[in-house]
């Protein structure tokens, strides 16, 4: 296994203490009390969603989401919200609802939560829902808009594994993407020796807890139970917003275009380039940098 340390759980953090201990050093933390005043924590049950919004059409993705080809980064199907929730309740499945903004169609739901006051710069337009069945997984990636993410678990448990931005090279980041194809649960050190340099953190996120994921932080997510969460995003400077826009242009638009024209060949090229970059000047047996005489 990769070397993983637990993420701190904290309560009673002030704006000042959060900024000093976590925001400025870009260090993850789990808030245990940040959303204690949200009506959504108790109100947004599966039965509530079925009754009030069950007829809505929702985009559902599977493990095919990031596979090269015509369906790259596209939904597998569109079904009613009620149909999806029944699938979620029925047991293990790889089906998920990814980055869904229900609030465009149901703005009244905004009354059930408040934007955090733990820092400035939250983007009101993009609160996203994430639903997943038991056992479903979100492959290793970091968010393309380079925002700080506050992920609040609403129902079920979720395992989250994080790696800092400076681990990108050793995680075999695929060029022109924000993704990696390595398996962080069963790392293949023979095939990917640079993983020996990787160190991360992990947590089992419980209902009512909020995980702070600093901008550019890699994350792998596994739904321990069928469940769902909401994310709020923030930028603490205009510079970070511009960096996010540049990242979207480079790591989304270009990648989608090349995939359309090259398909699997583009994917294979990205893998070769990622391996070349990750293993440059390292010993393949130890995964450590080689001591070269100059």
Backbone as CSV, one residue per row, in Angstrom:
resi,resn,N_x,N_y,N_z,CA_x,CA_y,CA_z,C_x,C_y,C_z
1,UNK,0.832,-1.197,0.000,0.000,0.000,0.000,0.872,1.254,0.000
2,UNK,0.324,2.328,-0.533,0.990,3.610,-0.449,1.002,4.097,0.998
3,UNK,1.934,4.964,1.306,2.023,5.514,2.653,0.939,6.580,2.822
4,UNK,-0.033,6.313,3.701,-1.171,7.211,3.901,-1.318,7.541,5.377
5,UNK,-1.435,8.825,5.687,-1.648,9.289,7.044,-3.084,9.793,7.194
6,UNK,-3.656,9.732,8.384,-5.028,10.221,8.575,-5.112,11.735,8.439
7,UNK,-6.237,12.203,7.920,-6.501,13.636,7.830,-7.071,14.104,9.163
8,UNK,-6.602,15.244,9.642,-7.067,15.775,10.917,-8.561,16.084,10.884
9,UNK,-9.228,15.844,12.002,-10.597,16.285,12.227,-10.570,17.422,13.238
10,UNK,-11.267,18.526,12.908,-11.246,19.690,13.782,-12.652,20.268,13.957
11,UNK,-12.888,20.859,15.085,-14.115,21.604,15.342,-13.731,22.950,15.935
12,UNK,-14.635,23.910,15.803,-14.408,25.218,16.399,-13.368,26.068,15.714
13,UNK,-13.009,25.761,14.470,-12.026,26.569,13.760,-12.609,27.941,13.421
14,UNK,-11.832,28.980,13.619,-12.203,30.328,13.203,-11.615,30.602,11.832
15,UNK,-12.036,31.704,11.214,-11.450,32.094,9.928,-9.943,32.226,10.053
16,UNK,-9.492,32.830,11.125,-8.064,33.076,11.301,-7.292,31.773,11.517
17,UNK,-7.809,30.908,12.382,-7.093,29.664,12.655,-7.115,28.747,11.450
18,UNK,-8.231,28.731,10.688,-8.290,27.926,9.471,-7.297,28.438,8.439
19,UNK,-7.256,29.756,8.243,-6.344,30.331,7.250,-4.893,30.004,7.583
20,UNK,-4.538,30.144,8.845,-3.151,29.934,9.252,-2.734,28.461,9.189
21,UNK,-3.616,27.579,9.654,-3.232,26.168,9.788,-3.484,25.343,8.534
22,UNK,-4.446,25.776,7.687,-4.849,24.904,6.586,-4.927,25.605,5.226
23,UNK,-5.562,26.759,5.151,-5.739,27.415,3.857,-4.420,27.882,3.261
24,UNK,-3.639,28.600,4.029,-2.373,29.134,3.501,-1.363,28.036,3.184
25,UNK,-1.195,27.008,4.015,-0.261,25.922,3.666,-0.870,24.867,2.754
26,UNK,-2.133,25.077,2.323,-2.828,24.124,1.444,-2.844,22.724,2.059
27,UNK,-3.324,22.654,3.292,-3.348,21.412,4.050,-4.794,20.957,4.245
28,UNK,-5.151,19.726,3.891,-6.530,19.234,4.071,-6.919,19.156,5.539
29,UNK,-8.218,19.277,5.779,-8.748,19.119,7.129,-10.214,18.717,7.027
30,UNK,-10.698,17.987,8.013,-12.115,17.637,8.095,-12.760,18.489,9.185
31,UNK,-13.751,19.286,8.790,-14.556,20.031,9.759,-15.661,19.106,10.269
32,UNK,-15.799,19.029,11.562,-16.870,18.202,12.127,-18.119,19.008,12.448
33,UNK,-18.032,20.342,12.371,-19.147,21.182,12.802,-19.479,22.320,11.839
34,UNK,-18.909,22.314,10.646,-19.071,23.455,9.737,-20.501,23.589,9.235
35,UNK,-21.227,22.475,9.129,-22.583,22.511,8.566,-23.641,22.122,9.596
36,UNK,-23.320,22.259,10.856,-24.259,21.854,11.910,-25.566,22.636,11.840
37,UNK,-25.526,23.840,11.273,-26.716,24.690,11.193,-27.489,24.508,9.900
38,UNK,-27.062,23.631,9.012,-27.745,23.428,7.733,-29.011,22.580,7.923
39,UNK,-30.172,23.050,7.491,-31.357,22.183,7.474,-31.176,20.956,6.582
40,UNK,-30.345,21.094,5.523,-30.147,20.005,4.566,-29.634,18.729,5.213
41,UNK,-28.881,18.846,6.296,-28.263,17.675,6.914,-29.320,16.644,7.316
42,UNK,-30.448,17.105,7.830,-31.520,16.189,8.232,-32.629,16.092,7.185
43,UNK,-32.808,17.144,6.406,-33.941,17.224,5.491,-33.738,16.435,4.210
44,UNK,-32.508,16.438,3.679,-32.265,15.857,2.349,-32.079,14.345,2.429
45,UNK,-33.151,13.633,2.675,-33.123,12.178,2.711,-33.456,11.614,1.330
46,UNK,-33.242,10.337,1.159,-33.576,9.687,-0.107,-35.063,9.802,-0.390
47,UNK,-35.875,9.577,0.626,-37.323,9.654,0.425,-37.766,11.060,0.068
48,UNK,-37.120,12.066,0.651,-37.439,13.455,0.328,-37.138,13.744,-1.139
49,UNK,-35.979,13.317,-1.606,-35.615,13.550,-3.005,-36.554,12.805,-3.957
50,UNK,-36.922,11.598,-3.588,-37.844,10.835,-4.428,-39.186,11.547,-4.564
51,UNK,-39.700,12.010,-3.432,-41.028,12.622,-3.423,-41.048,13.964,-4.144
52,UNK,-40.033,14.800,-3.900,-40.047,16.163,-4.422,-39.453,16.286,-5.822
53,UNK,-38.445,15.477,-6.136,-37.703,15.682,-7.377,-37.494,14.380,-8.159
54,UNK,-38.260,13.368,-7.842,-38.067,12.059,-8.447,-38.238,12.021,-9.951
55,UNK,-39.023,12.950,-10.526,-39.267,12.932,-11.970,-38.191,13.647,-12.774
56,UNK,-37.256,14.309,-12.113,-36.177,14.989,-12.832,-35.312,13.975,-13.571
57,UNK,-34.827,14.363,-14.741,-33.877,13.530,-15.481,-32.459,13.846,-14.996
58,UNK,-31.686,12.802,-14.757,-30.331,12.993,-14.237,-29.320,12.268,-15.119
59,UNK,-28.106,12.835,-15.270,-27.048,12.176,-16.026,-26.315,11.171,-15.145
60,UNK,-26.227,9.938,-15.599,-25.601,8.873,-14.812,-24.348,8.384,-15.534
61,UNK,-23.248,8.260,-14.789,-21.994,7.795,-15.357,-21.592,6.476,-14.699
62,UNK,-20.687,5.763,-15.367,-20.174,4.489,-14.850,-18.652,4.514,-14.963
63,UNK,-18.036,3.351,-14.849,-16.586,3.271,-15.003,-16.123,3.581,-16.423
64,UNK,-17.070,3.696,-17.351,-16.720,4.051,-18.732,-16.417,5.534,-18.903
65,UNK,-16.634,6.330,-17.858,-16.603,7.788,-17.969,-15.310,8.314,-18.585
66,UNK,-14.164,7.766,-18.172,-12.884,8.294,-18.644,-12.214,7.409,-19.690
67,UNK,-12.940,6.431,-20.205,-12.346,5.592,-21.242,-12.305,6.328,-22.575
68,UNK,-11.221,6.157,-23.329,-11.100,6.885,-24.597,-12.146,6.434,-25.605
69,UNK,-12.466,7.348,-26.507,-13.440,7.027,-27.544,-14.571,8.025,-27.575
70,UNK,-15.626,7.679,-28.253,-16.731,8.596,-28.475,-17.431,9.002,-27.181
71,UNK,-17.475,8.117,-26.204,-18.167,8.420,-24.956,-17.292,9.032,-23.880
72,UNK,-16.116,9.516,-24.250,-15.158,10.056,-23.288,-15.769,11.227,-22.505
73,UNK,-15.755,11.133,-21.167,-16.264,12.152,-20.256,-17.727,12.500,-20.514
74,UNK,-18.497,11.513,-20.953,-19.919,11.720,-21.220,-20.748,10.772,-20.365
75,UNK,-22.000,11.151,-20.118,-22.897,10.312,-19.336,-23.234,9.033,-20.083
76,UNK,-23.383,7.941,-19.338,-23.781,6.666,-19.943,-25.261,6.659,-20.298
77,UNK,-26.050,7.349,-19.482,-27.504,7.329,-19.673,-28.128,8.502,-18.947
78,UNK,-29.383,8.786,-19.271,-30.185,9.758,-18.541,-31.466,9.045,-18.086
79,UNK,-31.686,9.019,-16.787,-32.863,8.358,-16.220,-33.486,9.313,-15.210
80,UNK,-34.623,8.939,-14.644,-35.220,9.802,-13.635,-34.428,9.689,-12.333
81,UNK,-34.483,10.756,-11.557,-33.802,10.785,-10.266,-34.315,9.642,-9.381
82,UNK,-35.612,9.387,-9.427,-36.207,8.304,-8.638,-35.617,6.953,-9.037
83,UNK,-35.485,6.721,-10.341,-34.906,5.456,-10.815,-33.479,5.295,-10.311
84,UNK,-32.712,6.390,-10.347,-31.329,6.276,-9.873,-31.286,5.987,-8.372
85,UNK,-32.091,6.688,-7.596,-32.084,6.479,-6.150,-32.493,5.053,-5.783
86,UNK,-33.373,4.456,-6.547,-33.742,3.059,-6.309,-32.570,2.131,-6.609
87,UNK,-31.779,2.467,-7.636,-30.565,1.692,-7.919,-29.589,1.830,-6.759
88,UNK,-29.441,3.055,-6.256,-28.521,3.315,-5.145,-28.917,2.491,-3.919
89,UNK,-30.210,2.398,-3.662,-30.682,1.658,-2.486,-30.567,0.149,-2.652
90,UNK,-30.470,-0.316,-3.887,-30.520,-1.760,-4.133,-29.206,-2.480,-3.875
91,UNK,-28.087,-1.748,-3.744,-26.823,-2.415,-3.463,-25.685,-1.937,-4.334
92,UNK,-24.573,-2.689,-4.368,-23.379,-2.256,-5.086,-23.613,-2.048,-6.582
93,UNK,-22.980,-1.024,-7.111,-23.043,-0.701,-8.538,-21.976,0.345,-8.815
94,UNK,-21.540,0.456,-10.062,-20.564,1.484,-10.407,-21.231,2.773,-10.886
95,UNK,-22.540,2.867,-10.807,-23.267,4.023,-11.333,-23.221,5.202,-10.357
96,UNK,-22.935,6.386,-10.923,-22.809,7.606,-10.127,-23.497,8.769,-10.835
97,UNK,-23.838,9.779,-10.070,-24.212,11.084,-10.611,-23.072,12.025,-10.256
98,UNK,-22.468,12.622,-11.263,-21.207,13.342,-11.090,-21.394,14.834,-11.364
99,UNK,-21.049,15.668,-10.361,-21.061,17.130,-10.509,-22.372,17.634,-11.107
100,UNK,-23.478,17.286,-10.449,-24.814,17.649,-10.934,-25.308,18.882,-10.186
101,UNK,-25.707,19.916,-10.935,-26.221,21.132,-10.333,-27.751,21.120,-10.402
102,UNK,-28.377,20.517,-9.412,-29.834,20.431,-9.349,-30.473,21.793,-9.109
103,UNK,-29.684,22.743,-8.601,-30.222,24.018,-8.147,-30.682,24.927,-9.284
104,UNK,-30.247,24.632,-10.512,-30.770,25.377,-11.656,-32.263,25.116,-11.832
105,UNK,-32.675,23.885,-11.561,-34.079,23.511,-11.722,-34.853,23.562,-10.409
106,UNK,-34.138,23.520,-9.303,-34.794,23.529,-7.991,-34.104,24.542,-7.083
107,UNK,-34.224,25.829,-7.414,-33.519,26.860,-6.636,-33.957,26.933,-5.181
108,UNK,-35.154,26.425,-4.865,-35.627,26.462,-3.487,-34.752,25.639,-2.541
109,UNK,-33.992,24.694,-3.099,-33.108,23.881,-2.262,-31.974,24.716,-1.655
110,UNK,-31.696,25.855,-2.243,-30.642,26.720,-1.711,-30.989,27.242,-0.312
111,UNK,-32.263,27.220,0.020,-32.669,27.685,1.342,-32.244,26.714,2.446
112,UNK,-31.847,25.501,2.055,-31.511,24.471,3.042,-30.031,24.422,3.406
113,UNK,-29.233,25.287,2.785,-27.825,25.353,3.163,-27.335,26.781,2.988
114,UNK,-26.224,27.098,3.600,-25.632,28.422,3.498,-24.181,28.293,3.048
115,UNK,-23.755,29.262,2.249,-22.345,29.296,1.857,-21.501,29.528,3.114
116,UNK,-20.415,28.809,3.230,-19.573,28.900,4.423,-18.988,30.307,4.575
117,UNK,-18.796,30.718,5.814,-18.129,31.997,6.077,-16.724,31.791,6.622
118,UNK,-16.206,30.562,6.452,-14.870,30.240,6.952,-13.775,30.907,6.135
119,UNK,-14.110,31.340,4.902,-13.187,32.079,4.045,-14.004,32.842,3.015
120,UNK,-13.376,33.755,2.309,-14.032,34.492,1.235,-13.823,33.769,-0.095
121,UNK,-14.557,34.228,-1.126,-14.298,33.759,-2.482,-15.132,32.596,-2.950
122,UNK,-16.203,32.242,-2.231,-17.038,31.131,-2.685,-17.816,31.520,-3.940
123,UNK,-17.972,30.557,-4.847,-18.694,30.765,-6.098,-20.117,30.246,-5.910
124,UNK,-21.070,31.157,-5.844,-22.453,30.774,-5.547,-23.090,29.961,-6.668
125,UNK,-22.589,30.112,-7.907,-23.253,29.505,-9.061,-23.013,28.003,-9.196
126,UNK,-22.037,27.449,-8.501,-21.688,26.056,-8.779,-21.632,25.175,-7.531
127,UNK,-22.747,25.067,-6.793,-22.804,23.974,-5.818,-23.145,22.687,-6.581
128,UNK,-22.377,21.640,-6.355,-22.569,20.399,-7.107,-22.955,19.255,-6.180
129,UNK,-23.840,18.389,-6.687,-24.183,17.138,-6.015,-23.345,15.998,-6.599
130,UNK,-22.987,15.041,-5.727,-22.304,13.819,-6.137,-23.009,12.645,-5.459
131,UNK,-23.526,11.722,-6.267,-24.187,10.522,-5.755,-23.412,9.300,-6.224
132,UNK,-23.331,8.283,-5.391,-22.675,7.055,-5.784,-23.253,5.848,-5.072
133,UNK,-23.324,4.733,-5.778,-23.772,3.480,-5.170,-22.639,2.860,-4.359
134,UNK,-22.969,1.953,-3.489,-21.963,1.256,-2.700,-20.914,0.628,-3.613
135,UNK,-19.646,0.899,-3.309,-18.556,0.330,-4.086,-18.157,1.129,-5.306
136,UNK,-18.917,2.139,-5.693,-18.532,2.933,-6.862,-17.308,3.778,-6.525
137,UNK,-16.545,4.101,-7.548,-15.269,4.772,-7.328,-15.088,5.929,-8.289
138,UNK,-14.377,6.935,-7.815,-13.972,8.070,-8.649,-12.461,7.974,-8.797
139,UNK,-11.986,7.785,-10.017,-10.562,7.562,-10.236,-9.741,8.792,-9.848
140,UNK,-8.476,8.591,-9.642,-7.569,9.619,-9.143,-7.504,10.811,-10.099
141,UNK,-7.710,12.018,-9.545,-7.698,13.238,-10.350,-7.599,14.444,-9.417
142,UNK,-7.402,15.618,-10.010,-7.607,16.859,-9.261,-8.555,17.720,-10.075
143,UNK,-9.204,18.688,-9.433,-10.265,19.443,-10.095,-9.684,20.444,-11.090
144,UNK,-10.240,20.424,-12.291,-9.674,21.167,-13.405,-9.748,22.674,-13.202
145,UNK,-10.704,23.172,-12.411,-10.821,24.616,-12.235,-9.889,25.169,-11.164
146,UNK,-9.121,24.303,-10.518,-8.130,24.700,-9.518,-8.751,25.492,-8.370
147,UNK,-9.951,25.125,-7.975,-10.616,25.783,-6.848,-10.368,25.012,-5.559
148,UNK,-10.560,25.709,-4.429,-10.627,25.020,-3.145,-12.017,24.388,-3.046
149,UNK,-12.085,23.153,-2.601,-13.363,22.442,-2.531,-13.692,22.096,-1.075
150,UNK,-14.941,22.377,-0.691,-15.457,21.985,0.620,-16.535,20.937,0.363
151,UNK,-16.198,19.684,0.619,-17.063,18.550,0.306,-17.780,18.081,1.566
152,UNK,-19.102,18.255,1.598,-19.899,17.868,2.770,-20.653,16.581,2.485
153,UNK,-20.424,15.580,3.323,-21.116,14.306,3.192,-22.506,14.418,3.809
154,UNK,-23.525,14.005,3.040,-24.915,14.116,3.485,-25.529,12.785,3.882
155,UNK,-25.131,11.728,3.195,-25.728,10.406,3.438,-24.690,9.344,3.111
156,UNK,-24.531,8.352,3.995,-23.559,7.291,3.770,-22.139,7.738,4.089
157,UNK,-21.225,6.796,3.970,-19.808,7.072,4.224,-19.030,7.053,2.911
158,UNK,-17.932,7.774,2.910,-17.128,7.881,1.697,-15.646,7.886,2.078
159,UNK,-14.871,7.033,1.438,-13.425,7.014,1.669,-12.748,7.952,0.670
160,UNK,-11.937,8.858,1.185,-11.252,9.820,0.338,-9.751,9.719,0.597
161,UNK,-8.972,9.594,-0.476,-7.514,9.555,-0.391,-6.975,10.762,-1.148
162,UNK,-6.103,11.536,-0.493,-5.587,12.774,-1.058,-4.067,12.729,-1.216
163,UNK,-3.587,13.421,-2.245,-2.161,13.608,-2.468,-1.921,15.069,-2.832
164,UNK,-0.851,15.683,-2.317,-0.595,17.096,-2.603,-0.204,17.325,-4.060
165,UNK,-0.348,18.560,-4.546,-0.047,18.863,-5.950,1.375,18.510,-6.376
166,UNK,2.341,18.587,-5.446,3.719,18.316,-5.839,3.991,16.837,-6.101
167,UNK,2.955,15.968,-5.938,3.103,14.550,-6.237,2.687,14.211,-7.675
168,UNK,2.289,15.217,-8.451,1.728,14.963,-9.784,2.622,14.098,-10.663
169,UNK,3.886,14.446,-10.693,4.807,13.694,-11.551,4.886,12.230,-11.139
170,UNK,5.024,11.981,-9.849,5.165,10.608,-9.366,3.850,9.830,-9.412
171,UNK,2.748,10.536,-9.587,1.444,9.874,-9.739,1.120,9.598,-11.209
172,UNK,2.063,9.856,-12.083,1.913,9.566,-13.509,0.714,10.330,-14.104
173,UNK,0.702,11.642,-13.855,-0.364,12.461,-14.420,-0.333,12.378,-15.941
174,UNK,-1.492,12.122,-16.528,-1.597,12.059,-17.979,-1.551,13.471,-18.552
175,UNK,-0.672,13.750,-19.502,-0.571,15.094,-20.069,-1.901,15.587,-20.624
176,UNK,-2.119,16.885,-20.515,-3.340,17.547,-20.994,-4.592,17.028,-20.289
177,UNK,-4.425,16.481,-19.096,-5.563,16.073,-18.276,-5.248,16.408,-16.824
178,UNK,-6.222,16.195,-15.962,-6.014,16.311,-14.516,-6.195,14.930,-13.890
179,UNK,-5.839,13.891,-14.634,-6.126,12.517,-14.227,-4.871,11.655,-14.200
180,UNK,-4.960,10.578,-13.450,-3.929,9.541,-13.406,-4.608,8.195,-13.582
181,UNK,-3.907,7.243,-14.177,-4.493,5.920,-14.405,-3.966,4.887,-13.416
182,UNK,-3.179,5.299,-12.400,-2.633,4.331,-11.451,-3.703,3.929,-10.445
183,UNK,-3.567,2.720,-9.912,-4.477,2.192,-8.908,-3.860,2.456,-7.532
184,UNK,-4.423,3.417,-6.795,-3.830,3.783,-5.517,-4.095,2.741,-4.438
185,UNK,-5.068,1.858,-4.647,-5.361,0.815,-3.672,-4.442,-0.388,-3.834
186,UNK,-4.049,-0.667,-5.072,-3.144,-1.778,-5.355,-2.038,-1.288,-6.271
187,UNK,-1.129,-0.480,-5.740,-0.077,0.098,-6.577,0.862,-0.961,-7.142
188,UNK,1.129,-0.869,-8.435,2.041,-1.775,-9.119,3.407,-1.094,-9.192
189,UNK,4.262,-1.365,-8.188,5.536,-0.675,-8.105,6.509,-1.112,-9.192
190,UNK,6.309,-2.315,-9.712,7.184,-2.771,-10.790,6.887,-2.000,-12.077
191,UNK,5.618,-1.787,-12.339,5.224,-1.067,-13.545,5.352,0.438,-13.372
192,UNK,5.089,0.910,-12.128,5.113,2.346,-11.860,6.025,2.624,-10.661
193,UNK,7.335,2.506,-10.818,8.253,2.616,-9.677,8.247,3.978,-8.995
194,UNK,7.877,5.043,-9.706,7.858,6.372,-9.083,6.836,6.461,-7.956
195,UNK,5.880,5.532,-7.903,4.895,5.528,-6.822,5.537,5.302,-5.460
196,UNK,6.756,4.755,-5.450,7.456,4.546,-4.188,7.758,5.870,-3.493
197,UNK,7.711,6.979,-4.238,7.987,8.299,-3.671,6.729,8.979,-3.129
198,UNK,5.577,8.372,-3.363,4.307,9.046,-3.077,3.882,8.872,-1.619
199,UNK,3.418,9.967,-1.028,2.857,9.955,0.321,1.553,10.737,0.304
200,UNK,0.519,10.197,0.965,-0.776,10.857,0.938,-1.485,10.809,2.275
201,UNK,-2.775,11.147,2.240,-3.618,11.139,3.427,-4.962,10.516,3.077
202,UNK,-5.669,10.043,4.100,-6.967,9.438,3.854,-7.915,9.677,5.018
203,UNK,-9.224,9.546,4.712,-10.242,9.684,5.739,-11.491,8.948,5.289
204,UNK,-12.248,8.431,6.238,-13.606,7.970,5.982,-14.524,9.117,6.381
205,UNK,-15.100,9.770,5.387,-15.922,10.950,5.636,-17.320,10.512,6.059
206,UNK,-17.772,11.040,7.193,-19.049,10.650,7.774,-20.111,11.706,7.485
207,UNK,-21.406,11.325,7.525,-22.472,12.313,7.309,-22.352,13.503,8.252
208,UNK,-22.485,14.701,7.695,-22.364,15.921,8.472,-20.962,16.485,8.529
209,UNK,-19.965,15.736,8.053,-18.587,16.221,8.047,-18.264,16.880,6.705
210,UNK,-17.349,17.840,6.750,-16.943,18.576,5.559,-15.434,18.461,5.382
211,UNK,-15.012,18.000,4.227,-13.591,17.864,3.919,-13.128,19.056,3.096
212,UNK,-12.096,19.737,3.562,-11.457,20.804,2.803,-10.382,20.194,1.910
213,UNK,-10.582,20.315,0.586,-9.622,19.816,-0.403,-8.965,21.022,-1.051
214,UNK,-7.715,21.331,-0.711,-7.062,22.514,-1.279,-6.901,22.405,-2.791
215,UNK,-6.827,23.549,-3.446,-6.727,23.597,-4.904,-5.553,22.750,-5.397
216,UNK,-5.795,22.023,-6.475,-4.742,21.221,-7.087,-4.461,19.911,-6.378
217,UNK,-5.196,19.605,-5.311,-4.956,18.373,-4.550,-5.570,17.174,-5.271
218,UNK,-4.781,16.136,-5.425,-5.267,14.901,-6.042,-6.219,14.188,-5.087
219,UNK,-7.301,13.606,-5.619,-8.187,12.834,-4.755,-8.759,11.618,-5.482
220,UNK,-8.803,10.555,-4.712,-9.451,9.301,-5.111,-10.597,9.081,-4.128
221,UNK,-11.773,8.694,-4.642,-12.950,8.558,-3.789,-13.605,7.203,-4.011
222,UNK,-13.991,6.582,-2.909,-14.695,5.311,-2.951,-15.909,5.390,-2.023
223,UNK,-17.068,5.040,-2.552,-18.293,5.067,-1.757,-18.350,3.810,-0.889
224,UNK,-18.045,3.970,0.389,-18.133,2.856,1.333,-19.569,2.351,1.428
225,UNK,-20.509,3.286,1.419,-21.945,2.984,1.360,-22.524,3.761,0.172
226,UNK,-23.706,3.363,-0.269,-24.414,4.211,-1.200,-24.717,5.533,-0.515
227,UNK,-24.408,6.642,-1.178,-24.596,7.919,-0.499,-24.405,9.099,-1.419
228,UNK,-24.360,10.288,-0.804,-24.228,11.494,-1.611,-23.655,12.635,-0.784
229,UNK,-23.150,13.624,-1.518,-22.506,14.777,-0.896,-22.734,16.004,-1.757
230,UNK,-22.416,17.166,-1.205,-22.490,18.428,-1.926,-21.150,19.126,-1.793
231,UNK,-20.696,19.753,-2.876,-19.430,20.490,-2.831,-19.677,21.963,-3.092
232,UNK,-18.980,22.792,-2.325,-18.942,24.231,-2.550,-17.507,24.599,-2.887
233,UNK,-17.337,25.532,-3.829,-16.016,25.837,-4.356,-15.666,27.289,-4.080
234,UNK,-14.360,27.541,-3.863,-13.919,28.890,-3.538,-12.564,29.189,-4.165
235,UNK,-12.367,30.467,-4.499,-11.082,30.977,-4.969,-10.706,32.124,-4.044
236,UNK,-9.496,32.111,-3.519,-9.128,33.163,-2.579,-8.331,34.293,-3.217
237,UNK,-8.289,34.332,-4.569,-7.650,35.461,-5.254,-8.038,35.434,-6.724
238,UNK,-7.898,36.588,-7.384,-8.149,36.651,-8.817,-7.109,35.838,-9.583
239,UNK,-5.903,35.766,-9.041,-4.852,34.969,-9.690,-5.264,33.506,-9.755
240,UNK,-5.830,32.983,-8.675,-6.235,31.579,-8.663,-7.382,31.333,-9.638
241,UNK,-8.261,32.318,-9.821,-9.335,32.182,-10.814,-8.758,32.098,-12.223
242,UNK,-7.762,32.922,-12.508,-7.131,32.912,-13.831,-6.381,31.607,-14.056
243,UNK,-5.749,31.090,-13.006,-5.068,29.800,-13.126,-6.068,28.695,-13.436
244,UNK,-7.248,28.786,-12.835,-8.292,27.804,-13.106,-8.763,27.865,-14.544
245,UNK,-8.944,29.073,-15.070,-9.369,29.231,-16.459,-8.323,28.667,-17.414
246,UNK,-7.048,28.932,-17.129,-5.978,28.399,-17.967,-5.947,26.875,-17.908
247,UNK,-6.186,26.318,-16.713,-6.190,24.864,-16.560,-7.323,24.232,-17.352
248,UNK,-8.508,24.856,-17.323,-9.643,24.327,-18.080,-9.332,24.307,-19.565
249,UNK,-8.734,25.394,-20.053,-8.398,25.478,-21.476,-7.394,24.410,-21.874
250,UNK,-6.365,24.240,-21.054,-5.282,23.303,-21.389,-5.680,21.854,-21.144
251,UNK,-6.330,21.604,-20.010,-6.543,20.222,-19.570,-7.933,19.688,-19.834
252,UNK,-8.753,20.428,-20.529,-10.086,19.934,-20.867,-10.359,20.104,-22.355
253,UNK,-10.267,21.342,-22.811,-10.587,21.608,-24.211,-9.646,20.864,-25.158
254,UNK,-8.344,20.956,-24.903,-7.368,20.291,-25.775,-7.540,18.779,-25.725
255,UNK,-7.717,18.254,-24.528,-7.853,16.802,-24.358,-9.091,16.273,-25.072
256,UNK,-10.215,16.967,-24.942,-11.447,16.529,-25.609,-11.281,16.546,-27.122
257,UNK,-10.627,17.572,-27.632,-10.429,17.693,-29.076,-9.550,16.573,-29.608
258,UNK,-8.420,16.307,-28.923,-7.503,15.274,-29.384,-8.131,13.888,-29.265
259,UNK,-8.919,13.670,-28.224,-9.598,12.387,-28.082,-10.573,12.151,-29.225
260,UNK,-11.245,13.201,-29.656,-12.209,13.073,-30.748,-11.525,12.625,-32.033
261,UNK,-10.314,13.144,-32.270,-9.626,12.829,-33.526,-8.765,11.571,-33.440
262,UNK,-8.202,11.282,-32.252,-7.243,10.180,-32.150,-7.748,8.995,-31.332
263,UNK,-8.723,9.211,-30.443,-9.267,8.118,-29.650,-8.226,7.403,-28.820
264,UNK,-8.169,6.083,-28.945,-7.276,5.252,-28.129,-5.808,5.593,-28.371
265,UNK,-5.453,6.034,-29.567,-4.053,6.402,-29.827,-3.626,7.579,-28.967
266,UNK,-4.526,8.534,-28.764,-4.232,9.685,-27.909,-4.036,9.235,-26.467
267,UNK,-4.867,8.321,-25.994,-4.753,7.797,-24.633,-3.416,7.081,-24.448
268,UNK,-3.030,6.242,-25.396,-1.764,5.516,-25.293,-0.570,6.459,-25.309
269,UNK,-0.670,7.522,-26.094,0.409,8.508,-26.128,0.543,9.201,-24.774
270,UNK,-0.567,9.544,-24.168,-0.529,10.193,-22.854,0.116,9.276,-21.816
271,UNK,-0.183,7.986,-21.864,0.413,7.039,-20.917,1.925,6.995,-21.084
272,UNK,2.399,6.931,-22.331,3.848,6.889,-22.576,4.528,8.153,-22.069
273,UNK,3.924,9.297,-22.317,4.512,10.560,-21.876,4.517,10.656,-20.353
274,UNK,3.455,10.175,-19.704,3.388,10.203,-18.245,4.476,9.333,-17.633
275,UNK,4.698,8.148,-18.187,5.733,7.257,-17.668,7.119,7.842,-17.879
276,UNK,7.337,8.443,-19.038,8.644,9.042,-19.325,8.950,10.159,-18.349
277,UNK,7.962,10.984,-18.050,8.163,12.107,-17.138,8.344,11.622,-15.701
278,UNK,7.537,10.651,-15.274,7.589,10.180,-13.892,8.893,9.471,-13.574
279,UNK,9.434,8.747,-14.553,10.586,7.892,-14.292,11.896,8.499,-14.761
280,UNK,11.864,9.767,-15.146,13.087,10.436,-15.558,14.018,10.597,-14.363
281,UNK,15.232,10.096,-14.498,16.273,10.221,-13.480,15.935,9.501,-12.177
282,UNK,15.167,8.405,-12.242,14.946,7.609,-11.040,15.408,6.179,-11.283
283,UNK,15.694,5.489,-10.208,16.070,4.080,-10.261,14.797,3.244,-10.284
284,UNK,14.588,2.426,-11.308,13.339,1.681,-11.453,13.149,0.639,-10.355
285,UNK,14.233,0.208,-9.704,14.095,-0.798,-8.652,13.682,-0.174,-7.319
286,UNK,14.220,1.026,-7.018,13.949,1.656,-5.719,12.932,2.773,-5.823
287,UNK,12.719,3.305,-7.046,11.820,4.432,-7.219,12.426,5.733,-6.749
288,UNK,13.699,5.715,-6.342,14.350,6.922,-5.806,15.210,7.592,-6.884
289,UNK,15.442,8.911,-6.740,16.298,9.611,-7.715,17.689,9.012,-7.740
290,UNK,18.231,8.931,-8.930,19.581,8.388,-9.087,20.608,9.456,-8.720
291,UNK,21.683,9.033,-8.074,22.781,9.946,-7.756,23.756,9.936,-8.916
292,UNK,23.652,10.970,-9.752,24.477,11.033,-10.939,25.626,12.013,-10.742
293,UNK,26.818,11.600,-11.147,27.980,12.449,-11.053,27.974,13.464,-12.186
294,UNK,28.336,14.701,-11.858,28.355,15.769,-12.872,29.816,16.061,-13.238
